[in-house]
Amino acid sequence: MKIIQVSITVLSLTIFQTLNAQKIGIGTNTNTTNTPTQTNTSGGKVLPGTGGTPANTNTGSNTKGSGNGVVDIIENVVGGSSNFTQSEAASAIKEALSAGVTVGVNKASATDGFFKNQMIKILFPKEAQVAENTLRQIGLGSLTDNFVKSMNRAAEGASKQAAPIFLNSIKQMTINDAINIVSNQQPDAATQFLQRTTTEPLVSSFKPAIKTALDKTLATKYWGDITSRYNKIPFVKKVNTDLPDYVTRKAVTGLFYLIGQEEAKIRKDPASRTTEILKKVFGKK
């Protein structure tokens, strides 16, 4: 059985070639002359001036003659039928992101979801790494360790409140947004787009939850102790990091990373396409 899987890469061709579809004759018969044709005894058409030799009038630019430029381009590229619209493609992108958000948030909000995932673990702020090293050297390693763990616990706790914020942003995506997304061949293109366009609103919405979590996990207290002790050391550059803002941005970035991983799975793995629209757009097999 021929396996046909329509990818976002293929969809990008549909979007940017559709405007020219009618000009190049996609979805129409490529033989536009009005010269009468002859029919041989086998019922096949004969091109004018060929002496009655049967010829195939399909030149390859019209495979099924659907009249829909988008569908025809897809069919020509993948060699099969792809009965979905740009609107359905946009819906599939939203659904892929929504699924990614659900799984990503569940992973992030679990105990050690941040702390034991080296790809998203929140470490000391860059401008405070000298402070961390100095404090470890003077025997305050346990204080710094507790602070790192408390930051990640705050991110894990606050992540439970992230899903509605993400999902609301996804719902506001337009078909034009989807067109921009499908032109990008990256496996996490939709996630990247969401990250570029919603990070600041998400940070603003997410920060109060992070601040509450930082207080609850004692990260705020540990940070106060660390900066207070370090800043008393003579001749050091004072550290005055906005901790809630720092942890919020790191948490949001970590969530986007996990969402991107899930989006890539949906694009690559048929088993991850759990709804009909995902199967329809991304393929069943």
Summary of the structure (lengths in Angstrom):
residues: 285
radius of gyration: 28.1
end to end distance: 10.5
largest distance: 102.0
contacts: 868
relative contact order: 0.15
helix: 61%
strand: 2%
